[in-house]
Amino acid sequence: MGENSELLVDLKHKLCSSIDQSAEKLRMLSRDIWSCPELAYHEHKAHDRLVEFFTQETGWKVDSHFKLQTAFRATWEPSGNPQGHVINVGFLCEYDALPGIGHACGHNLIAEVGAAAAVGLKDVLEKTQNLPIHVQVTVLGTPAEEDGGGKIDLINERAFEGMDVVFMAHPSKEDALYLPCVAEHDVTIKYHGKASHASAYPWEGVNALDAAVLCYNNLSVLRQQMKPDWRVHGIIKHGGVKPNIIPAYTELEYYLRTPTRAELPVLKEKAARCFRSAAEATGCQVKRSQHSNDSNFTGDRRGV
Ligand SMILES: NCCCC[C@H](NC(=O)CCN)C(=O)O
């Protein structure tokens, strides 16, 4: 083993034992976030709790509400006046939850792991003399993973600028180097028809629920012609008001997914035909809107 490899192994051991010493306060951090689930872009309590956590740790400069209302940044810089390039190592904390089922995806744990890695690394860097490199540690609290796209917003706001490498970890039921996630296009499809009494004057109505059902079925049929690693999954968000009123309005929300963003336009076009033909068949008007930027979830397959 080379000199640097031995040093790395030694630093890793020290880092792990430093994290172990903080285990209880990290557990409390995670538990507090878990017990108060908040939706994307509304993670105010989680934001405040994480800001409090880093403020109570020594040596961190904390920027609350960093670029986004529920984002934050905590930075630690090596003391002295290091010469040459200082490597800026980033860790991400996520902390939004899912509607209805809370922290089912475990983002409280992502926050805990990001905080743990950051305080552990800072601790060993601080205690180790004569390291061959200089390292700065940055923690970014990145809201809105479950909906919208907080990291995309932060990239657009240049929040990642200056960071050389960024790590995050996601809990899973299996040990894996990356999540089986794929790129994504969010789309809302709205059908506008015409209400009418469903038994007295059904012929006067234009049935937006029929359009939604046809849309759903068109997409289901499309699946047979999709590549095996493409995904189309959705829900009917509004299906009408009452059985005796021909639904004048329905709304579906779909995620269209391919392994990377490069293939998304092909799938989007195929799906668009499904949306339009349902409108054509029923005489409804169709409108679609995207509610976040297309995102890539490619992960780093090397697990670096
Ligand atoms: N724009 C909606 C984002 C959905 C992101 C979601 N992410 C995960 O499930 C990973 C674990 N949190 C998804 O990929 O469906």
The ligand as an SDF file (V2000), in Angstrom:
LIG
                    3D

 15 14  0  0  0  0  0  0  0  0999 V2000
  -40.1840   16.1220  -10.4150 N   0  0  0  0  0  0  0  0  0  0  0  0
  -40.5540   15.0180   -9.5830 C   0  0  0  0  0  0  0  0  0  0  0  0
  -39.3390   14.3800   -9.0020 C   0  0  0  0  0  0  0  0  0  0  0  0
  -39.5540   12.9380   -8.6250 C   0  0  0  0  0  0  0  0  0  0  0  0
  -38.3210   12.4030   -8.0550 C   0  0  0  0  0  0  0  0  0  0  0  0
  -38.4370   11.0090   -7.5510 C   0  0  0  0  0  0  0  0  0  0  0  0
  -37.2600   10.6620   -6.8550 N   0  0  0  0  0  0  0  0  0  0  0  0
  -37.1420    9.5100   -6.2420 C   0  0  0  0  0  0  0  0  0  0  0  0
  -38.0500    8.6940   -6.1560 O   0  0  0  0  0  0  0  0  0  0  0  0
  -35.7890    9.2520   -5.6420 C   0  0  0  0  0  0  0  0  0  0  0  0
  -35.8870    9.1190   -4.2300 C   0  0  0  0  0  0  0  0  0  0  0  0
  -36.3280   10.2800   -3.5540 N   0  0  0  0  0  0  0  0  0  0  0  0
  -38.5950   10.0220   -8.7010 C   0  0  0  0  0  0  0  0  0  0  0  0
  -37.5780    9.6510   -9.3000 O   0  0  0  0  0  0  0  0  0  0  0  0
  -39.7310    9.6390   -8.9810 O   0  0  0  0  0  0  0  0  0  0  0  0
  1  2  1  0
  2  3  1  0
  3  4  1  0
  4  5  1  0
  5  6  1  0
  6  7  1  0
  6 13  1  0
  7  8  1  0
  8  9  2  0
  8 10  1  0
 10 11  1  0
 11 12  1  0
 13 14  2  0
 13 15  1  0
M  END
$$$$
